[in-house]
Amino acid sequence: MAQFLVNGASGNAYGLTRLKPGDVVTIDAPGGGGYGNPLARDPEMVLSDVIEGYASLESAGVDYGVVINPETLEIDWPGTDKARGR
């Protein structure tokens, strides 16, 4: 979710915002939609994204077709092949 905050309070991201010395501005922008077919992404890269916190285990399976064992954080290769329709 995108947000524009000044000292923790919502600010006007579309107009002029006057700041005072010491004000803290926070701008969070959502990520992009990505490039290419997510099912073509290297499963090892998807696993890395999960470990680094960029993708969830659920997203790995639903969006990328990569089945990851939640206990061992290892790729289930037969499950991944099945999820990707191979």
PDB file as gemmi writes it, atoms N, CA and C in Angstrom:
CRYST1    1.000    1.000    1.000  90.00  90.00  90.00 P 1                      
ATOM      1  N   MET A   1       0.841  -1.163   0.000  1.00  0.00           N  
ATOM      2  CA  MET A   1       0.000   0.000   0.000  1.00  0.00           C  
ATOM      3  C   MET A   1       0.898   1.242   0.000  1.00  0.00           C  
ATOM      4  N   ALA A   2       0.622   2.172  -0.903  1.00  0.00           N  
ATOM      5  CA  ALA A   2       1.390   3.414  -0.969  1.00  0.00           C  
ATOM      6  C   ALA A   2       0.952   4.346   0.159  1.00  0.00           C  
ATOM      7  N   GLN A   3       1.914   5.093   0.664  1.00  0.00           N  
ATOM      8  CA  GLN A   3       1.563   6.083   1.688  1.00  0.00           C  
ATOM      9  C   GLN A   3       2.565   7.225   1.679  1.00  0.00           C  
ATOM     10  N   PHE A   4       2.104   8.393   2.108  1.00  0.00           N  
ATOM     11  CA  PHE A   4       2.920   9.591   2.241  1.00  0.00           C  
ATOM     12  C   PHE A   4       2.657  10.129   3.643  1.00  0.00           C  
ATOM     13  N   LEU A   5       3.661  10.081   4.486  1.00  0.00           N  
ATOM     14  CA  LEU A   5       3.498  10.484   5.881  1.00  0.00           C  
ATOM     15  C   LEU A   5       4.456  11.618   6.233  1.00  0.00           C  
ATOM     16  N   VAL A   6       3.972  12.527   7.044  1.00  0.00           N  
ATOM     17  CA  VAL A   6       4.817  13.569   7.619  1.00  0.00           C  
ATOM     18  C   VAL A   6       4.706  13.415   9.125  1.00  0.00           C  
ATOM     19  N   ASN A   7       5.831  13.088   9.751  1.00  0.00           N  
ATOM     20  CA  ASN A   7       5.863  12.841  11.196  1.00  0.00           C  
ATOM     21  C   ASN A   7       4.845  11.787  11.612  1.00  0.00           C  
ATOM     22  N   GLY A   8       4.675  10.775  10.761  1.00  0.00           N  
ATOM     23  CA  GLY A   8       3.784   9.669  11.071  1.00  0.00           C  
ATOM     24  C   GLY A   8       2.326   9.897  10.738  1.00  0.00           C  
ATOM     25  N   ALA A   9       1.957  11.101  10.305  1.00  0.00           N  
ATOM     26  CA  ALA A   9       0.567  11.412   9.952  1.00  0.00           C  
ATOM     27  C   ALA A   9       0.439  11.522   8.435  1.00  0.00           C  
ATOM     28  N   SER A  10      -0.743  11.191   7.913  1.00  0.00           N  
ATOM     29  CA  SER A  10      -0.961  11.269   6.473  1.00  0.00           C  
ATOM     30  C   SER A  10      -0.733  12.681   5.967  1.00  0.00           C  
ATOM     31  N   GLY A  11      -0.001  12.775   4.851  1.00  0.00           N  
ATOM     32  CA  GLY A  11       0.236  14.064   4.212  1.00  0.00           C  
ATOM     33  C   GLY A  11      -0.408  14.085   2.843  1.00  0.00           C  
ATOM     34  N   ASN A  12      -0.315  15.214   2.159  1.00  0.00           N  
ATOM     35  CA  ASN A  12      -0.890  15.362   0.833  1.00  0.00           C  
ATOM     36  C   ASN A  12       0.189  15.046  -0.203  1.00  0.00           C  
ATOM     37  N   ALA A  13       0.126  13.879  -0.777  1.00  0.00           N  
ATOM     38  CA  ALA A  13       1.145  13.452  -1.740  1.00  0.00           C  
ATOM     39  C   ALA A  13       0.996  14.152  -3.088  1.00  0.00           C  
ATOM     40  N   TYR A  14      -0.114  14.847  -3.317  1.00  0.00           N  
ATOM     41  CA  TYR A  14      -0.385  15.451  -4.620  1.00  0.00           C  
ATOM     42  C   TYR A  14      -0.286  16.970  -4.610  1.00  0.00           C  
ATOM     43  N   GLY A  15       0.035  17.543  -3.487  1.00  0.00           N  
ATOM     44  CA  GLY A  15       0.108  19.002  -3.403  1.00  0.00           C  
ATOM     45  C   GLY A  15       1.395  19.436  -2.735  1.00  0.00           C  
ATOM     46  N   LEU A  16       1.475  20.704  -2.483  1.00  0.00           N  
ATOM     47  CA  LEU A  16       2.646  21.261  -1.821  1.00  0.00           C  
ATOM     48  C   LEU A  16       2.576  20.933  -0.335  1.00  0.00           C  
ATOM     49  N   THR A  17       3.646  20.399   0.194  1.00  0.00           N  
ATOM     50  CA  THR A  17       3.713  20.090   1.616  1.00  0.00           C  
ATOM     51  C   THR A  17       4.827  20.925   2.219  1.00  0.00           C  
ATOM     52  N   ARG A  18       4.476  21.786   3.142  1.00  0.00           N  
ATOM     53  CA  ARG A  18       5.476  22.618   3.807  1.00  0.00           C  
ATOM     54  C   ARG A  18       6.030  21.843   5.000  1.00  0.00           C  
ATOM     55  N   LEU A  19       7.337  21.785   5.047  1.00  0.00           N  
ATOM     56  CA  LEU A  19       8.005  21.056   6.115  1.00  0.00           C  
ATOM     57  C   LEU A  19       8.745  22.028   7.013  1.00  0.00           C  
ATOM     58  N   LYS A  20       8.901  21.621   8.260  1.00  0.00           N  
ATOM     59  CA  LYS A  20       9.660  22.386   9.238  1.00  0.00           C  
ATOM     60  C   LYS A  20      10.948  21.626   9.528  1.00  0.00           C  
ATOM     61  N   PRO A  21      11.983  22.321   9.969  1.00  0.00           N  
ATOM     62  CA  PRO A  21      13.204  21.604  10.344  1.00  0.00           C  
ATOM     63  C   PRO A  21      12.885  20.490  11.342  1.00  0.00           C  
ATOM     64  N   GLY A  22      13.415  19.309  11.070  1.00  0.00           N  
ATOM     65  CA  GLY A  22      13.197  18.173  11.960  1.00  0.00           C  
ATOM     66  C   GLY A  22      12.038  17.286  11.558  1.00  0.00           C  
ATOM     67  N   ASP A  23      11.194  17.745  10.601  1.00  0.00           N  
ATOM     68  CA  ASP A  23      10.095  16.893  10.141  1.00  0.00           C  
ATOM     69  C   ASP A  23      10.663  15.637   9.480  1.00  0.00           C  
ATOM     70  N   VAL A  24       9.930  14.554   9.620  1.00  0.00           N  
ATOM     71  CA  VAL A  24      10.320  13.283   9.010  1.00  0.00           C  
ATOM     72  C   VAL A  24       9.273  12.918   7.972  1.00  0.00           C  
ATOM     73  N   VAL A  25       9.726  12.718   6.735  1.00  0.00           N  
ATOM     74  CA  VAL A  25       8.836  12.344   5.641  1.00  0.00           C  
ATOM     75  C   VAL A  25       9.080  10.881   5.303  1.00  0.00           C  
ATOM     76  N   THR A  26       7.997  10.125   5.211  1.00  0.00           N  
ATOM     77  CA  THR A  26       8.067   8.719   4.836  1.00  0.00           C  
ATOM     78  C   THR A  26       7.238   8.521   3.585  1.00  0.00           C  
ATOM     79  N   ILE A  27       7.863   7.949   2.552  1.00  0.00           N  
ATOM     80  CA  ILE A  27       7.163   7.643   1.313  1.00  0.00           C  
ATOM     81  C   ILE A  27       7.346   6.155   1.039  1.00  0.00           C  
ATOM     82  N   ASP A  28       6.239   5.433   1.017  1.00  0.00           N  
ATOM     83  CA  ASP A  28       6.255   4.011   0.679  1.00  0.00           C  
ATOM     84  C   ASP A  28       5.495   3.849  -0.623  1.00  0.00           C  
ATOM     85  N   ALA A  29       6.135   3.243  -1.600  1.00  0.00           N  
ATOM     86  CA  ALA A  29       5.501   2.996  -2.895  1.00  0.00           C  
ATOM     87  C   ALA A  29       5.367   1.491  -3.102  1.00  0.00           C  
ATOM     88  N   PRO A  30       4.258   1.063  -3.700  1.00  0.00           N  
ATOM     89  CA  PRO A  30       4.090  -0.371  -3.939  1.00  0.00           C  
ATOM     90  C   PRO A  30       5.052  -0.851  -5.006  1.00  0.00           C  
ATOM     91  N   GLY A  31       5.328  -2.148  -4.980  1.00  0.00           N  
ATOM     92  CA  GLY A  31       6.199  -2.750  -5.979  1.00  0.00           C  
ATOM     93  C   GLY A  31       5.500  -2.894  -7.311  1.00  0.00           C  
ATOM     94  N   GLY A  32       6.277  -3.162  -8.328  1.00  0.00           N  
ATOM     95  CA  GLY A  32       5.736  -3.346  -9.665  1.00  0.00           C  
ATOM     96  C   GLY A  32       5.174  -4.735  -9.853  1.00  0.00           C  
ATOM     97  N   GLY A  33       4.548  -4.945 -10.975  1.00  0.00           N  
ATOM     98  CA  GLY A  33       3.930  -6.222 -11.296  1.00  0.00           C  
ATOM     99  C   GLY A  33       4.916  -7.274 -11.760  1.00  0.00           C  
ATOM    100  N   GLY A  34       6.149  -6.887 -11.965  1.00  0.00           N  
ATOM    101  CA  GLY A  34       7.140  -7.845 -12.416  1.00  0.00           C  
ATOM    102  C   GLY A  34       7.208  -7.902 -13.926  1.00  0.00           C  
ATOM    103  N   TYR A  35       8.074  -8.770 -14.425  1.00  0.00           N  
ATOM    104  CA  TYR A  35       8.299  -8.890 -15.860  1.00  0.00           C  
ATOM    105  C   TYR A  35       8.326 -10.363 -16.235  1.00  0.00           C  
ATOM    106  N   GLY A  36       7.583 -10.712 -17.232  1.00  0.00           N  
ATOM    107  CA  GLY A  36       7.593 -12.083 -17.732  1.00  0.00           C  
ATOM    108  C   GLY A  36       6.629 -12.999 -16.989  1.00  0.00           C  
ATOM    109  N   ASN A  37       6.592 -14.225 -17.447  1.00  0.00           N  
ATOM    110  CA  ASN A  37       5.715 -15.240 -16.880  1.00  0.00           C  
ATOM    111  C   ASN A  37       6.284 -15.711 -15.537  1.00  0.00           C  
ATOM    112  N   PRO A  38       5.525 -15.554 -14.442  1.00  0.00           N  
ATOM    113  CA  PRO A  38       6.045 -15.974 -13.140  1.00  0.00           C  
ATOM    114  C   PRO A  38       6.347 -17.475 -13.064  1.00  0.00           C  
ATOM    115  N   LEU A  39       5.680 -18.273 -13.892  1.00  0.00           N  
ATOM    116  CA  LEU A  39       5.939 -19.714 -13.882  1.00  0.00           C  
ATOM    117  C   LEU A  39       7.273 -20.054 -14.541  1.00  0.00           C  
ATOM    118  N   ALA A  40       7.881 -19.081 -15.219  1.00  0.00           N  
ATOM    119  CA  ALA A  40       9.179 -19.312 -15.847  1.00  0.00           C  
ATOM    120  C   ALA A  40      10.335 -18.897 -14.933  1.00  0.00           C  
ATOM    121  N   ARG A  41      10.020 -18.317 -13.779  1.00  0.00           N  
ATOM    122  CA  ARG A  41      11.076 -17.878 -12.864  1.00  0.00           C  
ATOM    123  C   ARG A  41      11.793 -19.100 -12.282  1.00  0.00           C  
ATOM    124  N   ASP A  42      13.099 -19.013 -12.198  1.00  0.00           N  
ATOM    125  CA  ASP A  42      13.914 -20.085 -11.642  1.00  0.00           C  
ATOM    126  C   ASP A  42      13.449 -20.397 -10.214  1.00  0.00           C  
ATOM    127  N   PRO A  43      13.062 -21.639  -9.943  1.00  0.00           N  
ATOM    128  CA  PRO A  43      12.594 -21.998  -8.604  1.00  0.00           C  
ATOM    129  C   PRO A  43      13.593 -21.654  -7.496  1.00  0.00           C  
ATOM    130  N   GLU A  44      14.880 -21.747  -7.783  1.00  0.00           N  
ATOM    131  CA  GLU A  44      15.889 -21.394  -6.778  1.00  0.00           C  
ATOM    132  C   GLU A  44      15.802 -19.904  -6.429  1.00  0.00           C  
ATOM    133  N   MET A  45      15.492 -19.066  -7.416  1.00  0.00           N  
ATOM    134  CA  MET A  45      15.347 -17.632  -7.173  1.00  0.00           C  
ATOM    135  C   MET A  45      14.085 -17.349  -6.341  1.00  0.00           C  
ATOM    136  N   VAL A  46      13.023 -18.114  -6.622  1.00  0.00           N  
ATOM    137  CA  VAL A  46      11.797 -17.965  -5.828  1.00  0.00           C  
ATOM    138  C   VAL A  46      12.076 -18.359  -4.377  1.00  0.00           C  
ATOM    139  N   LEU A  47      12.804 -19.452  -4.187  1.00  0.00           N  
ATOM    140  CA  LEU A  47      13.174 -19.872  -2.831  1.00  0.00           C  
ATOM    141  C   LEU A  47      13.970 -18.771  -2.139  1.00  0.00           C  
ATOM    142  N   SER A  48      14.904 -18.168  -2.846  1.00  0.00           N  
ATOM    143  CA  SER A  48      15.692 -17.073  -2.285  1.00  0.00           C  
ATOM    144  C   SER A  48      14.788 -15.912  -1.878  1.00  0.00           C  
ATOM    145  N   ASP A  49      13.798 -15.598  -2.726  1.00  0.00           N  
ATOM    146  CA  ASP A  49      12.849 -14.524  -2.399  1.00  0.00           C  
ATOM    147  C   ASP A  49      12.077 -14.838  -1.123  1.00  0.00           C  
ATOM    148  N   VAL A  50      11.688 -16.095  -0.949  1.00  0.00           N  
ATOM    149  CA  VAL A  50      10.963 -16.508   0.263  1.00  0.00           C  
ATOM    150  C   VAL A  50      11.877 -16.365   1.483  1.00  0.00           C  
ATOM    151  N   ILE A  51      13.091 -16.853   1.378  1.00  0.00           N  
ATOM    152  CA  ILE A  51      14.027 -16.792   2.508  1.00  0.00           C  
ATOM    153  C   ILE A  51      14.337 -15.346   2.886  1.00  0.00           C  
ATOM    154  N   GLU A  52      14.448 -14.469   1.878  1.00  0.00           N  
ATOM    155  CA  GLU A  52      14.755 -13.052   2.124  1.00  0.00           C  
ATOM    156  C   GLU A  52      13.525 -12.244   2.545  1.00  0.00           C  
ATOM    157  N   GLY A  53      12.344 -12.866   2.495  1.00  0.00           N  
ATOM    158  CA  GLY A  53      11.125 -12.179   2.922  1.00  0.00           C  
ATOM    159  C   GLY A  53      10.441 -11.361   1.839  1.00  0.00           C  
ATOM    160  N   TYR A  54      10.864 -11.520   0.573  1.00  0.00           N  
ATOM    161  CA  TYR A  54      10.243 -10.778  -0.524  1.00  0.00           C  
ATOM    162  C   TYR A  54       8.968 -11.447  -1.021  1.00  0.00           C  
ATOM    163  N   ALA A  55       8.821 -12.738  -0.760  1.00  0.00           N  
ATOM    164  CA  ALA A  55       7.632 -13.491  -1.161  1.00  0.00           C  
ATOM    165  C   ALA A  55       7.288 -14.457  -0.033  1.00  0.00           C  
ATOM    166  N   SER A  56       6.015 -14.770   0.087  1.00  0.00           N  
ATOM    167  CA  SER A  56       5.579 -15.723   1.113  1.00  0.00           C  
ATOM    168  C   SER A  56       5.602 -17.141   0.548  1.00  0.00           C  
ATOM    169  N   LEU A  57       5.530 -18.116   1.426  1.00  0.00           N  
ATOM    170  CA  LEU A  57       5.416 -19.509   0.986  1.00  0.00           C  
ATOM    171  C   LEU A  57       4.177 -19.687   0.120  1.00  0.00           C  
ATOM    172  N   GLU A  58       3.081 -19.052   0.526  1.00  0.00           N  
ATOM    173  CA  GLU A  58       1.838 -19.158  -0.238  1.00  0.00           C  
ATOM    174  C   GLU A  58       2.006 -18.563  -1.633  1.00  0.00           C  
ATOM    175  N   SER A  59       2.613 -17.395  -1.710  1.00  0.00           N  
ATOM    176  CA  SER A  59       2.834 -16.752  -3.002  1.00  0.00           C  
ATOM    177  C   SER A  59       3.752 -17.590  -3.888  1.00  0.00           C  
ATOM    178  N   ALA A  60       4.755 -18.217  -3.298  1.00  0.00           N  
ATOM    179  CA  ALA A  60       5.658 -19.069  -4.073  1.00  0.00           C  
ATOM    180  C   ALA A  60       4.863 -20.153  -4.797  1.00  0.00           C  
ATOM    181  N   GLY A  61       3.904 -20.759  -4.090  1.00  0.00           N  
ATOM    182  CA  GLY A  61       3.107 -21.823  -4.689  1.00  0.00           C  
ATOM    183  C   GLY A  61       2.044 -21.314  -5.638  1.00  0.00           C  
ATOM    184  N   VAL A  62       1.291 -20.297  -5.209  1.00  0.00           N  
ATOM    185  CA  VAL A  62       0.161 -19.807  -5.998  1.00  0.00           C  
ATOM    186  C   VAL A  62       0.622 -19.001  -7.212  1.00  0.00           C  
ATOM    187  N   ASP A  63       1.553 -18.082  -7.003  1.00  0.00           N  
ATOM    188  CA  ASP A  63       1.951 -17.165  -8.073  1.00  0.00           C  
ATOM    189  C   ASP A  63       3.068 -17.716  -8.961  1.00  0.00           C  
ATOM    190  N   TYR A  64       3.977 -18.478  -8.374  1.00  0.00           N  
ATOM    191  CA  TYR A  64       5.147 -18.944  -9.113  1.00  0.00           C  
ATOM    192  C   TYR A  64       5.161 -20.444  -9.374  1.00  0.00           C  
ATOM    193  N   GLY A  65       4.218 -21.177  -8.785  1.00  0.00           N  
ATOM    194  CA  GLY A  65       4.185 -22.620  -8.984  1.00  0.00           C  
ATOM    195  C   GLY A  65       5.377 -23.335  -8.388  1.00  0.00           C  
ATOM    196  N   VAL A  66       5.933 -22.774  -7.322  1.00  0.00           N  
ATOM    197  CA  VAL A  66       7.085 -23.396  -6.660  1.00  0.00           C  
ATOM    198  C   VAL A  66       6.628 -23.879  -5.290  1.00  0.00           C  
ATOM    199  N   VAL A  67       6.671 -25.183  -5.085  1.00  0.00           N  
ATOM    200  CA  VAL A  67       6.246 -25.778  -3.825  1.00  0.00           C  
ATOM    201  C   VAL A  67       7.473 -25.883  -2.921  1.00  0.00           C  
ATOM    202  N   ILE A  68       7.364 -25.261  -1.749  1.00  0.00           N  
ATOM    203  CA  ILE A  68       8.473 -25.234  -0.798  1.00  0.00           C  
ATOM    204  C   ILE A  68       8.008 -25.868   0.501  1.00  0.00           C  
ATOM    205  N   ASN A  69       8.811 -26.785   1.027  1.00  0.00           N  
ATOM    206  CA  ASN A  69       8.510 -27.416   2.306  1.00  0.00           C  
ATOM    207  C   ASN A  69       8.664 -26.357   3.397  1.00  0.00           C  
ATOM    208  N   PRO A  70       7.591 -26.061   4.148  1.00  0.00           N  
ATOM    209  CA  PRO A  70       7.667 -24.996   5.148  1.00  0.00           C  
ATOM    210  C   PRO A  70       8.579 -25.317   6.331  1.00  0.00           C  
ATOM    211  N   GLU A  71       8.850 -26.593   6.566  1.00  0.00           N  
ATOM    212  CA  GLU A  71       9.699 -26.965   7.702  1.00  0.00           C  
ATOM    213  C   GLU A  71      11.182 -26.925   7.351  1.00  0.00           C  
ATOM    214  N   THR A  72      11.515 -27.359   6.134  1.00  0.00           N  
ATOM    215  CA  THR A  72      12.930 -27.433   5.743  1.00  0.00           C  
ATOM    216  C   THR A  72      13.353 -26.286   4.825  1.00  0.00           C  
ATOM    217  N   LEU A  73      12.373 -25.555   4.296  1.00  0.00           N  
ATOM    218  CA  LEU A  73      12.618 -24.509   3.298  1.00  0.00           C  
ATOM    219  C   LEU A  73      13.425 -25.042   2.118  1.00  0.00           C  
ATOM    220  N   GLU A  74      13.051 -26.242   1.677  1.00  0.00           N  
ATOM    221  CA  GLU A  74      13.632 -26.834   0.485  1.00  0.00           C  
ATOM    222  C   GLU A  74      12.551 -26.955  -0.573  1.00  0.00           C  
ATOM    223  N   ILE A  75      12.967 -26.874  -1.825  1.00  0.00           N  
ATOM    224  CA  ILE A  75      12.020 -26.982  -2.931  1.00  0.00           C  
ATOM    225  C   ILE A  75      11.564 -28.427  -3.069  1.00  0.00           C  
ATOM    226  N   ASP A  76      10.256 -28.602  -3.176  1.00  0.00           N  
ATOM    227  CA  ASP A  76       9.667 -29.906  -3.484  1.00  0.00           C  
ATOM    228  C   ASP A  76       9.617 -29.972  -5.012  1.00  0.00           C  
ATOM    229  N   TRP A  77      10.642 -30.579  -5.608  1.00  0.00           N  
ATOM    230  CA  TRP A  77      10.765 -30.584  -7.068  1.00  0.00           C  
ATOM    231  C   TRP A  77       9.617 -31.310  -7.760  1.00  0.00           C  
ATOM    232  N   PRO A  78       9.203 -32.512  -7.300  1.00  0.00           N  
ATOM    233  CA  PRO A  78       8.052 -33.157  -7.952  1.00  0.00           C  
ATOM    234  C   PRO A  78       6.778 -32.308  -7.810  1.00  0.00           C  
ATOM    235  N   GLY A  79       6.583 -31.715  -6.636  1.00  0.00           N  
ATOM    236  CA  GLY A  79       5.417 -30.858  -6.427  1.00  0.00           C  
ATOM    237  C   GLY A  79       5.466 -29.616  -7.294  1.00  0.00           C  
ATOM    238  N   THR A  80       6.668 -29.056  -7.475  1.00  0.00           N  
ATOM    239  CA  THR A  80       6.838 -27.876  -8.320  1.00  0.00           C  
ATOM    240  C   THR A  80       6.553 -28.220  -9.782  1.00  0.00           C  
ATOM    241  N   ASP A  81       7.083 -29.352 -10.236  1.00  0.00           N  
ATOM    242  CA  ASP A  81       6.809 -29.775 -11.623  1.00  0.00           C  
ATOM    243  C   ASP A  81       5.315 -29.957 -11.852  1.00  0.00           C  
ATOM    244  N   LYS A  82       4.632 -30.544 -10.875  1.00  0.00           N  
ATOM    245  CA  LYS A  82       3.182 -30.748 -10.989  1.00  0.00           C  
ATOM    246  C   LYS A  82       2.452 -29.413 -10.989  1.00  0.00           C  
ATOM    247  N   ALA A  83       2.845 -28.500 -10.095  1.00  0.00           N  
ATOM    248  CA  ALA A  83       2.197 -27.191 -10.004  1.00  0.00           C  
ATOM    249  C   ALA A  83       2.396 -26.382 -11.272  1.00  0.00           C  
ATOM    250  N   ARG A  84       3.514 -26.590 -11.940  1.00  0.00           N  
ATOM    251  CA  ARG A  84       3.810 -25.856 -13.169  1.00  0.00           C  
ATOM    252  C   ARG A  84       3.303 -26.576 -14.421  1.00  0.00           C  
ATOM    253  N   GLY A  85       2.579 -27.677 -14.204  1.00  0.00           N  
ATOM    254  CA  GLY A  85       1.964 -28.385 -15.323  1.00  0.00           C  
ATOM    255  C   GLY A  85       2.931 -29.191 -16.153  1.00  0.00           C  
ATOM    256  N   ARG A  86       4.015 -29.632 -15.553  1.00  0.00           N  
ATOM    257  CA  ARG A  86       4.987 -30.435 -16.303  1.00  0.00           C  
ATOM    258  C   ARG A  86       4.756 -31.904 -16.078  1.00  0.00           C  
TER     259      ARG A  86                                                      
END                                                                             
